[in-house]
Amino acid sequence: MIATYRVLSAALSYPSETLQSAAGEMADALKADRLLPPAHIAAVSALIGDIAKTDLLDAQSQYVELFDRTKSLSLHLFEHVHGESRDRGQAMVSLLARYQEAGLDVVGAELPDFIPLFLEFLSILPANDARAMLAEPAHILAALAERLRARKSHYATLFEALVALSQVKPDAETLALLREEKIEDPSDLVALDAAWEETEVRFGPGDAATDNCPRVSDMLKKMDAPVEKSASHTLPGLPS
């Protein structure tokens, strides 16, 4: 079990009394695991501490405004690839099969592409496989970090930590374009309606094969490979 992924999963989940009371243990686990660079450990620990000190209702309200009411900050990976198209459903089935193959028992109503659930999955994989799989959506994670920074949200530190874990260097041109994009205002209901009518969202221009910018669609192709069992329980199609 890789503690760092579990801590990041919990920190990115809906704030609760349990999360607040476990803040100290979570920070200690990051330090003991030493998977993240010290600067990221300090930044994530500070965020966890802030969540713990904030009035719970206020923390929950801030979370909902960021991630539930802002489409460009959605915590569902496939939202940024398929939108609400039918392809998203098949991608969900493929990802859920990977969870089950790895022995992760998914309970509750959360969708498989929910990032905290995805991180919980990574926490039970061998370290190299977890890093390789995290690298697939690294550009989306970097984009979310950029957009959260634009909102002056400390949650950006979580996504910056994930990008660091992936060991992928975000594409500078793609991120430059993202900085120019307007993030919808959750209080602007007309703009929100227009945003949610879009069927597909991509970060960056062009085609992945020609602009050298990996996309989550590449991750989906790997996830759609047949499920295979191996002695090491690694996922098929991932680099070692």
C-alpha positions in Angstrom: 0.0 0.0 0.0 1.5 3.4 -1.1 0.5 5.8 1.7 1.2 9.0 -0.4 -1.5 8.1 -2.9 -4.0 7.4 -0.2 -3.3 10.7 1.6 -3.7 12.6 -1.7 -6.9 10.7 -2.3 -8.3 11.6 1.1 -7.2 15.3 0.8 -9.0 15.6 -2.5 -12.2 14.1 -1.2 -15.2 15.9 0.2 -14.2 17.4 3.6 -15.4 15.5 6.6 -14.9 15.4 10.3 -12.9 12.2 9.8 -10.6 14.0 7.3 -10.1 16.9 9.7 -9.3 14.7 12.7 -6.8 12.7 10.7 -4.9 15.7 9.4 -1.8 15.1 11.6 -1.6 11.5 10.7 -1.9 12.3 7.0 1.0 14.7 7.2 3.1 12.2 9.1 2.4 9.6 6.5 3.6 11.8 3.7 6.8 12.4 5.6 7.4 8.8 6.4 6.7 7.7 2.8 9.1 10.2 1.4 7.7 9.6 -2.1 7.2 13.4 -2.7 10.0 16.0 -2.7 10.1 17.9 0.6 8.6 21.1 -0.9 5.5 19.2 -2.1 5.2 17.4 1.3 5.2 20.8 3.0 2.7 22.3 0.6 0.2 19.4 0.8 0.6 19.2 4.6 -0.2 22.9 4.8 -3.3 22.4 2.7 -4.5 19.5 4.9 -3.9 21.6 8.0 -5.9 24.4 6.5 -8.8 22.1 5.8 -8.6 20.8 9.4 -8.7 24.3 10.8 -11.5 25.6 8.6 -15.1 25.4 9.8 -16.4 22.1 8.3 -19.4 23.7 6.5 -17.2 26.4 5.0 -14.7 23.8 3.8 -17.5 21.8 2.2 -19.0 24.8 0.6 -15.6 25.8 -0.9 -15.1 22.3 -2.2 -18.5 22.1 -3.9 -18.0 25.5 -5.5 -14.7 24.5 -6.9 -15.2 20.9 -8.1 -19.0 20.3 -8.4 -20.1 23.7 -9.8 -17.1 24.4 -12.1 -16.9 22.2 -15.2 -13.3 23.0 -16.0 -12.3 21.9 -12.5 -14.2 18.6 -12.6 -12.6 15.8 -10.6 -13.8 13.2 -13.1 -11.0 12.4 -15.6 -13.2 11.3 -18.5 -15.2 14.5 -18.3 -12.2 16.2 -19.8 -12.0 13.7 -22.6 -15.5 12.5 -23.5 -17.8 15.1 -21.8 -21.2 13.4 -21.6 -20.8 11.3 -24.8 -21.4 7.6 -24.9 -17.7 6.9 -25.1 -17.4 7.9 -21.5 -19.5 5.0 -20.5 -17.3 2.4 -22.1 -14.2 4.1 -20.7 -15.8 3.8 -17.2 -16.4 0.0 -17.8 -12.8 -0.5 -18.8 -11.5 1.4 -15.8 -13.7 -0.4 -13.4 -12.4 -3.7 -14.8 -8.9 -2.6 -13.9 -10.0 -1.8 -10.4 -11.6 -5.2 -10.0 -8.6 -7.0 -11.5 -6.3 -5.3 -9.0 -8.6 -6.3 -6.1 -10.1 -2.9 -5.4 -13.7 -3.3 -4.2 -15.5 -0.1 -5.3 -18.4 0.7 -2.9 -20.8 3.6 -3.0 -22.1 5.6 -6.0 -18.9 7.3 -7.0 -17.9 7.0 -10.7 -14.7 5.1 -11.6 -13.0 8.1 -13.1 -13.4 10.2 -9.9 -9.8 11.2 -9.2 -9.7 10.4 -5.5 -11.0 6.8 -6.4 -8.4 6.6 -9.1 -5.7 7.5 -6.6 -7.0 4.9 -4.2 -6.5 2.4 -7.0 -3.0 3.6 -7.6 -2.2 3.1 -3.9 -2.5 -0.7 -4.2 -0.4 -1.1 -7.3 3.4 -1.7 -7.4 5.2 1.7 -7.3 6.4 1.6 -10.9 3.0 0.7 -12.3 1.3 3.4 -10.2 3.7 6.0 -11.5 3.3 4.9 -15.1 -0.5 5.0 -14.9 -0.5 8.4 -13.2 1.7 9.7 -16.1 -1.1 9.0 -18.6 -3.4 11.9 -17.4 -0.5 14.0 -16.2 -1.3 16.9 -18.6 -4.9 17.0 -17.3 -3.6 17.1 -13.8 -1.2 19.9 -14.7 -4.1 21.8 -16.3 -6.2 21.5 -13.2 -3.3 22.8 -11.2 -3.1 25.8 -13.5 -6.8 26.5 -13.3 -6.8 26.2 -9.5 -3.9 28.6 -9.2 -5.8 31.0 -11.3 -8.6 30.7 -8.8 -6.1 31.3 -6.0 -7.0 27.9 -4.5 -4.6 26.0 -2.4 -6.0 22.8 -3.8 -3.6 23.4 -6.7 -0.8 22.0 -4.5 -2.4 18.6 -4.6 -2.3 18.5 -8.4 1.2 19.9 -8.5 2.2 17.0 -6.2 0.5 14.5 -8.5 2.4 15.9 -11.5 5.6 15.6 -9.5 4.8 12.0 -8.7 4.1 11.2 -12.4 7.6 12.5 -13.3 6.1 14.0 -16.5 7.1 17.5 -17.6 3.9 19.3 -18.7 3.9 20.7 -22.2 4.8 24.4 -21.9 2.8 25.4 -25.0 -0.3 23.7 -23.8 -0.1 25.2 -20.4 0.5 28.7 -21.9 -2.8 28.3 -23.8 -4.6 27.2 -20.6 -3.5 30.3 -18.8 -5.3 32.4 -21.4 -8.6 30.5 -21.0 -11.4 31.9 -18.9 -12.6 29.8 -16.0 -16.3 29.9 -15.6 -17.8 31.7 -12.6 -20.0 29.3 -10.5 -22.4 32.2 -9.8 -22.9 32.9 -13.5 -25.8 30.4 -14.2 -26.1 31.3 -17.9 -22.4 30.7 -18.5 -22.6 27.4 -16.5 -25.5 26.2 -18.7 -23.5 26.9 -21.8 -20.4 25.2 -20.5 -22.3 22.0 -19.5 -23.8 21.8 -23.0 -20.4 21.0 -24.5 -20.0 17.4 -25.5 -16.2 17.2 -25.4 -13.4 19.0 -23.6 -9.7 18.8 -24.6 -6.8 20.6 -23.1 -4.5 22.0 -25.8 -4.9 22.3 -29.6 -4.3 19.9 -32.4 -3.9 16.1 -32.5 -1.9 14.2 -30.0 0.0 12.5 -32.8 1.1 15.7 -34.3 1.5 18.2 -31.5 3.4 15.9 -29.2 1.0 16.4 -26.3 -0.2 13.2 -24.6 -3.9 13.1 -23.9 -6.1 11.0 -21.7 -7.4 9.4 -24.9 -4.1 7.6 -25.0 -4.7 6.4 -21.5 -8.1 5.1 -22.5 -6.6 3.1 -25.4 -4.4 1.3 -22.9 -7.3 0.8 -20.5 -9.3 -0.8 -23.3 -6.8 -3.6 -23.7 -8.0 -7.0 -22.5 -7.6 -7.6 -18.8 -4.8 -10.1 -18.2 -3.5 -11.7 -15.0 0.2 -11.8 -14.1 2.3 -12.9 -11.2 3.1 -9.2 -10.4 -0.5 -8.0 -10.8 0.7 -5.2 -13.1 -1.8 -3.6 -15.5 -1.5 -4.6 -19.2 -0.1 -2.1 -21.7 1.7 0.0 -19.2 5.5 0.8 -19.5 7.6 -0.8 -16.8 
